[in-house]
Amino acid sequence: MWTRQHKQRNTGRLIIPSLCVAFLAYFGFHAYHGEFGIYSKYQLEAQTVELQGKYAAIKARRVDLQRRVQLMHEGTLEKDMLDEQARRALNLSQADEITIMLPANSK
């Protein structure tokens, strides 16, 4: 009776686990770094906070402009406001007035 004895190789046992590790690593990487991954979520949250800050600043500016426009409507026109706006636009002042120059960003 003939018998063949084969020595089993260890490489055959490592094929399936190595494929599983590669599969999990691929999807794990894209779950963190992908377009809809965890890292992108944090970036979108930071961008949301930044844009909400800009929105609040723009909204405050708009309310200020609406208030100033309301002061110039007929019936509520204040002569001091009109005089101030005209002087600022034309860059004029009277000889007996004191002019205090402020930086443009101090508004």
A tleap script that builds the chain and sets N, CA, C and O, in Angstrom:
source leaprc.protein.ff14SB
mol = sequence {
  NMET TRP THR ARG GLN HIE LYS GLN ARG ASN
  THR GLY ARG LEU ILE ILE PRO SER LEU CYS
  VAL ALA PHE LEU ALA TYR PHE GLY PHE HIE
  ALA TYR HIE GLY GLU PHE GLY ILE TYR SER
  LYS TYR GLN LEU GLU ALA GLN THR VAL GLU
  LEU GLN GLY LYS TYR ALA ALA ILE LYS ALA
  ARG ARG VAL ASP LEU GLN ARG ARG VAL GLN
  LEU MET HIE GLU GLY THR LEU GLU LYS ASP
  MET LEU ASP GLU GLN ALA ARG ARG ALA LEU
  ASN LEU SER GLN ALA ASP GLU ILE THR ILE
  MET LEU PRO ALA ASN SER CLYS
}
set mol.1.N position { 0.827 -1.157 0.000 }
set mol.1.CA position { 0.000 0.000 0.000 }
set mol.1.C position { 0.889 1.244 0.000 }
set mol.1.O position { 1.831 1.390 0.778 }
set mol.2.N position { 0.538 2.087 -0.884 }
set mol.2.CA position { 1.323 3.296 -1.035 }
set mol.2.C position { 0.682 4.422 -0.242 }
set mol.2.O position { -0.532 4.614 -0.306 }
set mol.3.N position { 1.457 5.138 0.475 }
set mol.3.CA position { 0.944 6.309 1.210 }
set mol.3.C position { 1.817 7.515 0.894 }
set mol.3.O position { 3.044 7.447 0.833 }
set mol.4.N position { 1.142 8.572 0.707 }
set mol.4.CA position { 1.873 9.824 0.491 }
set mol.4.C position { 1.633 10.725 1.692 }
set mol.4.O position { 0.501 10.915 2.137 }
set mol.5.N position { 2.654 11.235 2.170 }
set mol.5.CA position { 2.508 12.154 3.284 }
set mol.5.C position { 2.883 13.550 2.790 }
set mol.5.O position { 3.987 13.808 2.309 }
set mol.6.N position { 1.918 14.412 2.936 }
set mol.6.CA position { 2.143 15.796 2.520 }
set mol.6.C position { 2.290 16.669 3.756 }
set mol.6.O position { 1.539 16.566 4.726 }
set mol.7.N position { 3.252 17.496 3.679 }
set mol.7.CA position { 3.423 18.457 4.754 }
set mol.7.C position { 2.489 19.633 4.458 }
set mol.7.O position { 2.559 20.230 3.384 }
set mol.8.N position { 1.626 19.958 5.402 }
set mol.8.CA position { 0.677 21.044 5.169 }
set mol.8.C position { 1.391 22.388 5.259 }
set mol.8.O position { 2.240 22.628 6.117 }
set mol.9.N position { 1.004 23.231 4.343 }
set mol.9.CA position { 1.613 24.562 4.311 }
set mol.9.C position { 0.800 25.518 5.174 }
set mol.9.O position { -0.423 25.411 5.264 }
set mol.10.N position { 1.488 26.435 5.795 }
set mol.10.CA position { 0.818 27.439 6.635 }
set mol.10.C position { 0.253 28.593 5.804 }
set mol.10.O position { -0.596 29.346 6.280 }
set mol.11.N position { 0.721 28.728 4.578 }
set mol.11.CA position { 0.242 29.851 3.762 }
set mol.11.C position { -1.228 29.705 3.399 }
set mol.11.O position { -1.918 30.714 3.248 }
set mol.12.N position { -1.716 28.514 3.258 }
set mol.12.CA position { -3.120 28.306 2.934 }
set mol.12.C position { -4.041 28.767 4.042 }
set mol.12.O position { -5.156 29.216 3.778 }
set mol.13.N position { -3.593 28.662 5.263 }
set mol.13.CA position { -4.406 29.098 6.396 }
set mol.13.C position { -4.419 30.618 6.554 }
set mol.13.O position { -5.293 31.147 7.241 }
set mol.14.N position { -3.497 31.318 5.953 }
set mol.14.CA position { -3.413 32.773 6.110 }
set mol.14.C position { -4.113 33.550 4.995 }
set mol.14.O position { -4.242 34.771 5.092 }
set mol.15.N position { -4.553 32.892 3.971 }
set mol.15.CA position { -5.163 33.602 2.839 }
set mol.15.C position { -6.473 34.271 3.241 }
set mol.15.O position { -6.639 35.469 3.010 }
set mol.16.N position { -7.389 33.545 3.827 }
set mol.16.CA position { -8.699 34.105 4.189 }
set mol.16.C position { -8.575 35.188 5.267 }
set mol.16.O position { -9.178 36.251 5.119 }
set mol.17.N position { -7.819 34.957 6.340 }
set mol.17.CA position { -7.677 36.052 7.318 }
set mol.17.C position { -7.008 37.297 6.736 }
set mol.17.O position { -7.384 38.414 7.091 }
set mol.18.N position { -6.035 37.129 5.858 }
set mol.18.CA position { -5.385 38.311 5.269 }
set mol.18.C position { -6.346 39.049 4.343 }
set mol.18.O position { -6.322 40.279 4.296 }
set mol.19.N position { -7.183 38.336 3.613 }
set mol.19.CA position { -8.204 39.007 2.791 }
set mol.19.C position { -9.214 39.751 3.655 }
set mol.19.O position { -9.640 40.854 3.313 }
set mol.20.N position { -9.590 39.148 4.765 }
set mol.20.CA position { -10.528 39.818 5.683 }
set mol.20.C position { -9.908 41.078 6.279 }
set mol.20.O position { -10.576 42.107 6.386 }
set mol.21.N position { -8.644 41.005 6.665 }
set mol.21.CA position { -7.961 42.180 7.217 }
set mol.21.C position { -7.870 43.281 6.163 }
set mol.21.O position { -8.110 44.449 6.471 }
set mol.22.N position { -7.529 42.926 4.932 }
set mol.22.CA position { -7.448 43.922 3.864 }
set mol.22.C position { -8.825 44.539 3.594 }
set mol.22.O position { -8.933 45.748 3.388 }
set mol.23.N position { -9.861 43.723 3.596 }
set mol.23.CA position { -11.230 44.181 3.385 }
set mol.23.C position { -11.645 45.157 4.481 }
set mol.23.O position { -12.168 46.234 4.191 }
set mol.24.N position { -11.416 44.786 5.733 }
set mol.24.CA position { -11.776 45.653 6.861 }
set mol.24.C position { -10.943 46.935 6.881 }
set mol.24.O position { -11.455 48.003 7.214 }
set mol.25.N position { -9.664 46.830 6.526 }
set mol.25.CA position { -8.814 48.021 6.490 }
set mol.25.C position { -9.295 48.995 5.420 }
set mol.25.O position { -9.313 50.205 5.645 }
set mol.26.N position { -9.677 48.484 4.281 }
set mol.26.CA position { -10.162 49.342 3.192 }
set mol.26.C position { -11.422 50.096 3.625 }
set mol.26.O position { -11.493 51.317 3.486 }
set mol.27.N position { -12.394 49.386 4.138 }
set mol.27.CA position { -13.640 50.039 4.538 }
set mol.27.C position { -13.474 50.886 5.795 }
set mol.27.O position { -14.152 51.900 5.958 }
set mol.28.N position { -12.577 50.474 6.677 }
set mol.28.CA position { -12.294 51.293 7.862 }
set mol.28.C position { -11.658 52.621 7.485 }
set mol.28.O position { -12.007 53.663 8.039 }
set mol.29.N position { -10.731 52.582 6.549 }
set mol.29.CA position { -10.087 53.816 6.089 }
set mol.29.C position { -11.118 54.765 5.484 }
set mol.29.O position { -11.126 55.958 5.787 }
set mol.30.N position { -11.979 54.233 4.636 }
set mol.30.CA position { -12.970 55.091 3.987 }
set mol.30.C position { -14.090 55.513 4.940 }
set mol.30.O position { -14.739 56.534 4.709 }
set mol.31.N position { -14.324 54.754 5.996 }
set mol.31.CA position { -15.310 55.175 6.995 }
set mol.31.C position { -14.795 56.389 7.769 }
set mol.31.O position { -15.585 57.207 8.239 }
set mol.32.N position { -13.482 56.505 7.902 }
set mol.32.CA position { -12.918 57.648 8.624 }
set mol.32.C position { -12.597 58.813 7.687 }
set mol.32.O position { -12.941 59.955 7.991 }
set mol.33.N position { -11.948 58.546 6.562 }
set mol.33.CA position { -11.471 59.596 5.671 }
set mol.33.C position { -12.355 59.841 4.459 }
set mol.33.O position { -12.071 60.753 3.683 }
set mol.34.N position { -13.395 59.081 4.267 }
set mol.34.CA position { -14.210 59.195 3.061 }
set mol.34.C position { -15.017 60.483 3.018 }
set mol.34.O position { -14.959 61.299 3.938 }
set mol.35.N position { -15.764 60.652 1.946 }
set mol.35.CA position { -16.555 61.871 1.740 }
set mol.35.C position { -17.603 62.047 2.840 }
set mol.35.O position { -17.878 63.176 3.248 }
set mol.36.N position { -18.183 60.968 3.320 }
set mol.36.CA position { -19.182 61.022 4.373 }
set mol.36.C position { -18.668 60.381 5.652 }
set mol.36.O position { -19.453 59.875 6.454 }
set mol.37.N position { -17.359 60.400 5.847 }
set mol.37.CA position { -16.741 59.746 6.992 }
set mol.37.C position { -16.747 60.612 8.238 }
set mol.37.O position { -17.296 61.714 8.262 }
set mol.38.N position { -16.117 60.075 9.267 }
set mol.38.CA position { -16.083 60.733 10.572 }
set mol.38.C position { -15.295 62.040 10.503 }
set mol.38.O position { -15.730 63.054 11.049 }
set mol.39.N position { -14.160 62.023 9.848 }
set mol.39.CA position { -13.332 63.225 9.731 }
set mol.39.C position { -14.073 64.325 8.971 }
set mol.39.O position { -13.984 65.498 9.333 }
set mol.40.N position { -14.801 63.951 7.924 }
set mol.40.CA position { -15.576 64.927 7.162 }
set mol.40.C position { -16.689 65.521 8.003 }
set mol.40.O position { -17.038 66.692 7.848 }
set mol.41.N position { -17.242 64.720 8.887 }
set mol.41.CA position { -18.298 65.220 9.775 }
set mol.41.C position { -17.755 66.338 10.666 }
set mol.41.O position { -18.405 67.369 10.842 }
set mol.42.N position { -16.573 66.131 11.223 }
set mol.42.CA position { -15.972 67.160 12.076 }
set mol.42.C position { -15.643 68.420 11.277 }
set mol.42.O position { -15.812 69.533 11.775 }
set mol.43.N position { -15.181 68.250 10.058 }
set mol.43.CA position { -14.905 69.412 9.218 }
set mol.43.C position { -16.187 70.173 8.903 }
set mol.43.O position { -16.196 71.404 8.932 }
set mol.44.N position { -17.254 69.469 8.607 }
set mol.44.CA position { -18.537 70.121 8.310 }
set mol.44.C position { -19.093 70.838 9.538 }
set mol.44.O position { -19.679 71.914 9.412 }
set mol.45.N position { -18.918 70.257 10.721 }
set mol.45.CA position { -19.370 70.922 11.940 }
set mol.45.C position { -18.581 72.201 12.192 }
set mol.45.O position { -19.160 73.212 12.589 }
set mol.46.N position { -17.271 72.173 11.968 }
set mol.46.CA position { -16.454 73.379 12.135 }
set mol.46.C position { -16.843 74.444 11.117 }
set mol.46.O position { -16.905 75.629 11.443 }
set mol.47.N position { -17.103 74.021 9.893 }
set mol.47.CA position { -17.523 74.959 8.853 }
set mol.47.C position { -18.897 75.546 9.190 }
set mol.47.O position { -19.149 76.721 8.923 }
set mol.48.N position { -19.772 74.745 9.766 }
set mol.48.CA position { -21.095 75.225 10.165 }
set mol.48.C position { -20.978 76.309 11.228 }
set mol.48.O position { -21.662 77.329 11.154 }
set mol.49.N position { -20.116 76.093 12.212 }
set mol.49.CA position { -19.921 77.095 13.271 }
set mol.49.C position { -19.380 78.395 12.676 }
set mol.49.O position { -19.836 79.482 13.031 }
set mol.50.N position { -18.410 78.281 11.777 }
set mol.50.CA position { -17.825 79.466 11.138 }
set mol.50.C position { -18.873 80.226 10.328 }
set mol.50.O position { -18.958 81.451 10.412 }
set mol.51.N position { -19.663 79.505 9.553 }
set mol.51.CA position { -20.675 80.156 8.718 }
set mol.51.C position { -21.801 80.751 9.556 }
set mol.51.O position { -22.373 81.772 9.174 }
set mol.52.N position { -22.129 80.139 10.685 }
set mol.52.CA position { -23.141 80.721 11.561 }
set mol.52.C position { -22.653 82.031 12.174 }
set mol.52.O position { -23.437 82.960 12.369 }
set mol.53.N position { -21.357 82.104 12.477 }
set mol.53.CA position { -20.784 83.355 12.969 }
set mol.53.C position { -20.853 84.452 11.919 }
set mol.53.O position { -21.203 85.594 12.217 }
set mol.54.N position { -20.510 84.088 10.674 }
set mol.54.CA position { -20.601 85.070 9.589 }
set mol.54.C position { -22.049 85.501 9.366 }
set mol.54.O position { -22.322 86.675 9.112 }
set mol.55.N position { -22.976 84.544 9.463 }
set mol.55.CA position { -24.387 84.850 9.279 }
set mol.55.C position { -24.875 85.813 10.351 }
set mol.55.O position { -25.630 86.739 10.054 }
set mol.56.N position { -24.453 85.606 11.593 }
set mol.56.CA position { -24.853 86.499 12.681 }
set mol.56.C position { -24.321 87.912 12.443 }
set mol.56.O position { -25.027 88.889 12.692 }
set mol.57.N position { -23.083 88.024 11.963 }
set mol.57.CA position { -22.504 89.342 11.688 }
set mol.57.C position { -23.252 90.042 10.554 }
set mol.57.O position { -23.530 91.238 10.634 }
set mol.58.N position { -23.574 89.300 9.507 }
set mol.58.CA position { -24.298 89.875 8.378 }
set mol.58.C position { -25.711 90.281 8.803 }
set mol.58.O position { -26.224 91.319 8.385 }
set mol.59.N position { -26.323 89.452 9.632 }
set mol.59.CA position { -27.678 89.759 10.102 }
set mol.59.C position { -27.677 91.024 10.966 }
set mol.59.O position { -28.580 91.853 10.854 }
set mol.60.N position { -26.664 91.173 11.827 }
set mol.60.CA position { -26.566 92.378 12.656 }
set mol.60.C position { -26.344 93.611 11.780 }
set mol.60.O position { -26.921 94.669 12.030 }
set mol.61.N position { -25.517 93.470 10.767 }
set mol.61.CA position { -25.272 94.587 9.832 }
set mol.61.C position { -26.563 94.964 9.110 }
set mol.61.O position { -26.853 96.146 8.925 }
set mol.62.N position { -27.331 93.964 8.706 }
set mol.62.CA position { -28.591 94.222 8.007 }
set mol.62.C position { -29.585 94.945 8.919 }
set mol.62.O position { -30.264 95.874 8.482 }
set mol.63.N position { -29.672 94.525 10.178 }
set mol.63.CA position { -30.578 95.191 11.122 }
set mol.63.C position { -30.153 96.636 11.320 }
set mol.63.O position { -30.997 97.530 11.393 }
set mol.64.N position { -28.846 96.870 11.408 }
set mol.64.CA position { -28.348 98.241 11.560 }
set mol.64.C position { -28.693 99.083 10.339 }
set mol.64.O position { -29.128 100.227 10.478 }
set mol.65.N position { -28.505 98.531 9.150 }
set mol.65.CA position { -28.842 99.272 7.934 }
set mol.65.C position { -30.341 99.534 7.834 }
set mol.65.O position { -30.750 100.607 7.391 }
set mol.66.N position { -31.163 98.572 8.238 }
set mol.66.CA position { -32.615 98.784 8.210 }
set mol.66.C position { -33.015 99.890 9.173 }
set mol.66.O position { -33.888 100.701 8.864 }
set mol.67.N position { -32.382 99.926 10.335 }
set mol.67.CA position { -32.679 100.989 11.300 }
set mol.67.C position { -32.299 102.351 10.738 }
set mol.67.O position { -33.038 103.324 10.895 }
set mol.68.N position { -31.148 102.416 10.086 }
set mol.68.CA position { -30.714 103.697 9.530 }
set mol.68.C position { -31.595 104.133 8.370 }
set mol.68.O position { -31.865 105.324 8.213 }
set mol.69.N position { -32.043 103.192 7.563 }
set mol.69.CA position { -32.947 103.528 6.458 }
set mol.69.C position { -34.287 103.977 7.013 }
set mol.69.O position { -34.904 104.896 6.474 }
set mol.70.N position { -34.743 103.342 8.081 }
set mol.70.CA position { -36.021 103.715 8.690 }
set mol.70.C position { -35.976 105.150 9.202 }
set mol.70.O position { -36.985 105.855 9.168 }
set mol.71.N position { -34.818 105.580 9.673 }
set mol.71.CA position { -34.689 106.960 10.155 }
set mol.71.C position { -34.802 107.978 9.025 }
set mol.71.O position { -35.100 109.145 9.278 }
set mol.72.N position { -34.571 107.560 7.793 }
set mol.72.CA position { -34.615 108.486 6.670 }
set mol.72.C position { -35.952 108.487 5.932 }
set mol.72.O position { -36.120 109.240 4.973 }
set mol.73.N position { -36.900 107.661 6.358 }
set mol.73.CA position { -38.203 107.660 5.704 }
set mol.73.C position { -38.966 108.950 5.983 }
set mol.73.O position { -38.723 109.634 6.978 }
set mol.74.N position { -39.870 109.258 5.107 }
set mol.74.CA position { -40.660 110.473 5.240 }
set mol.74.C position { -41.505 110.396 6.508 }
set mol.74.O position { -42.111 109.367 6.804 }
set mol.75.N position { -41.534 111.489 7.243 }
set mol.75.CA position { -42.280 111.533 8.497 }
set mol.75.C position { -41.401 111.236 9.695 }
set mol.75.O position { -41.671 111.731 10.789 }
set mol.76.N position { -40.370 110.451 9.522 }
set mol.76.CA position { -39.465 110.144 10.630 }
set mol.76.C position { -38.064 110.679 10.347 }
set mol.76.O position { -37.107 110.325 11.035 }
set mol.77.N position { -37.952 111.524 9.343 }
set mol.77.CA position { -36.649 112.034 8.939 }
set mol.77.C position { -36.066 112.920 10.032 }
set mol.77.O position { -36.672 113.915 10.428 }
set mol.78.N position { -34.908 112.555 10.503 }
set mol.78.CA position { -34.214 113.361 11.504 }
set mol.78.C position { -33.144 114.171 10.792 }
set mol.78.O position { -32.313 113.632 10.062 }
set mol.79.N position { -33.183 115.457 11.016 }
set mol.79.CA position { -32.264 116.335 10.309 }
set mol.79.C position { -30.822 116.092 10.717 }
set mol.79.O position { -29.919 116.241 9.894 }
set mol.80.N position { -30.586 115.725 11.958 }
set mol.80.CA position { -29.219 115.431 12.396 }
set mol.80.C position { -28.665 114.206 11.669 }
set mol.80.O position { -27.502 114.185 11.267 }
set mol.81.N position { -29.503 113.196 11.507 }
set mol.81.CA position { -29.066 111.987 10.808 }
set mol.81.C position { -28.753 112.299 9.351 }
set mol.81.O position { -27.742 111.844 8.815 }
set mol.82.N position { -29.620 113.074 8.716 }
set mol.82.CA position { -29.401 113.451 7.321 }
set mol.82.C position { -28.130 114.282 7.182 }
set mol.82.O position { -27.344 114.071 6.259 }
set mol.83.N position { -27.931 115.223 8.098 }
set mol.83.CA position { -26.742 116.067 8.077 }
set mol.83.C position { -25.472 115.219 8.270 }
set mol.83.O position { -24.473 115.418 7.580 }
set mol.84.N position { -25.528 114.295 9.198 }
set mol.84.CA position { -24.368 113.431 9.455 }
set mol.84.C position { -24.028 112.588 8.226 }
set mol.84.O position { -22.859 112.468 7.860 }
set mol.85.N position { -25.032 112.013 7.596 }
set mol.85.CA position { -24.801 111.178 6.419 }
set mol.85.C position { -24.251 112.004 5.249 }
set mol.85.O position { -23.356 111.553 4.534 }
set mol.86.N position { -24.792 113.215 5.057 }
set mol.86.CA position { -24.323 114.059 3.959 }
set mol.86.C position { -22.868 114.481 4.182 }
set mol.86.O position { -22.069 114.477 3.246 }
set mol.87.N position { -22.534 114.837 5.395 }
set mol.87.CA position { -21.154 115.241 5.694 }
set mol.87.C position { -20.184 114.077 5.523 }
set mol.87.O position { -19.074 114.250 5.022 }
set mol.88.N position { -20.610 112.901 5.941 }
set mol.88.CA position { -19.740 111.740 5.798 }
set mol.88.C position { -19.543 111.397 4.317 }
set mol.88.O position { -18.431 111.087 3.889 }
set mol.89.N position { -20.621 111.456 3.548 }
set mol.89.CA position { -20.528 111.102 2.130 }
set mol.89.C position { -19.697 112.125 1.360 }
set mol.89.O position { -18.932 111.758 0.468 }
set mol.90.N position { -19.841 113.391 1.699 }
set mol.90.CA position { -19.130 114.443 0.980 }
set mol.90.C position { -17.786 114.796 1.605 }
set mol.90.O position { -16.999 115.537 1.017 }
set mol.91.N position { -17.524 114.265 2.798 }
set mol.91.CA position { -16.274 114.514 3.501 }
set mol.91.C position { -16.089 116.011 3.766 }
set mol.91.O position { -15.038 116.581 3.471 }
set mol.92.N position { -17.117 116.628 4.323 }
set mol.92.CA position { -17.115 118.054 4.611 }
set mol.92.C position { -17.381 118.313 6.084 }
set mol.92.O position { -18.003 117.498 6.764 }
set mol.93.N position { -16.905 119.457 6.574 }
set mol.93.CA position { -17.230 119.915 7.925 }
set mol.93.C position { -17.161 121.447 7.939 }
set mol.93.O position { -16.565 122.065 7.056 }
set mol.94.N position { -17.772 122.032 8.942 }
set mol.94.CA position { -17.767 123.484 9.085 }
set mol.94.C position { -16.452 123.949 9.704 }
set mol.94.O position { -15.725 123.153 10.297 }
set mol.95.N position { -16.151 125.230 9.565 }
set mol.95.CA position { -14.886 125.768 10.070 }
set mol.95.C position { -14.843 125.765 11.595 }
set mol.95.O position { -13.765 125.635 12.174 }
set mol.96.N position { -15.987 125.906 12.255 }
set mol.96.CA position { -16.011 125.978 13.717 }
set mol.96.C position { -16.267 124.613 14.378 }
set mol.96.O position { -16.511 124.555 15.583 }
set mol.97.N position { -16.218 123.552 13.632 }
set mol.97.CA position { -16.465 122.217 14.179 }
set mol.97.C position { -15.151 121.481 14.421 }
set mol.97.O position { -14.144 121.727 13.757 }
set mol.98.N position { -15.194 120.580 15.384 }
set mol.98.CA position { -14.048 119.720 15.674 }
set mol.98.C position { -14.355 118.352 15.047 }
set mol.98.O position { -15.408 117.760 15.283 }
set mol.99.N position { -13.402 117.876 14.245 }
set mol.99.CA position { -13.592 116.598 13.572 }
set mol.99.C position { -12.688 115.555 14.206 }
set mol.99.O position { -11.480 115.757 14.330 }
set mol.100.N position { -13.278 114.446 14.604 }
set mol.100.CA position { -12.535 113.342 15.201 }
set mol.100.C position { -12.538 112.222 14.186 }
set mol.100.O position { -13.599 111.718 13.817 }
set mol.101.N position { -11.362 111.829 13.731 }
set mol.101.CA position { -11.241 110.787 12.711 }
set mol.101.C position { -11.136 109.430 13.426 }
set mol.101.O position { -10.276 109.240 14.286 }
set mol.102.N position { -12.003 108.511 13.066 }
set mol.102.CA position { -11.990 107.154 13.607 }
set mol.102.C position { -11.609 106.191 12.503 }
set mol.102.O position { -11.867 106.453 11.328 }
set mol.103.N position { -10.990 105.069 12.876 }
set mol.103.CA position { -10.686 104.059 11.842 }
set mol.103.C position { -11.984 103.504 11.246 }
set mol.103.O position { -13.031 103.508 11.894 }
set mol.104.N position { -11.895 103.037 10.022 }
set mol.104.CA position { -13.081 102.556 9.320 }
set mol.104.C position { -13.655 101.298 9.954 }
set mol.104.O position { -14.860 101.065 9.852 }
set mol.105.N position { -12.835 100.481 10.604 }
set mol.105.CA position { -13.318 99.228 11.172 }
set mol.105.C position { -13.879 99.385 12.588 }
set mol.105.O position { -14.218 98.375 13.204 }
set mol.106.N position { -13.993 100.585 13.128 }
set mol.106.CA position { -14.508 100.791 14.474 }
set mol.106.C position { -16.014 100.932 14.517 }
set mol.106.O position { -16.573 101.220 15.575 }
set mol.107.N position { -16.682 100.737 13.401 }
set mol.107.CA position { -18.136 100.888 13.351 }
set mol.107.C position { -18.824 99.775 14.071 }
set mol.107.O position { -20.053 99.744 14.129 }
savepdb mol mol.pdb
quit
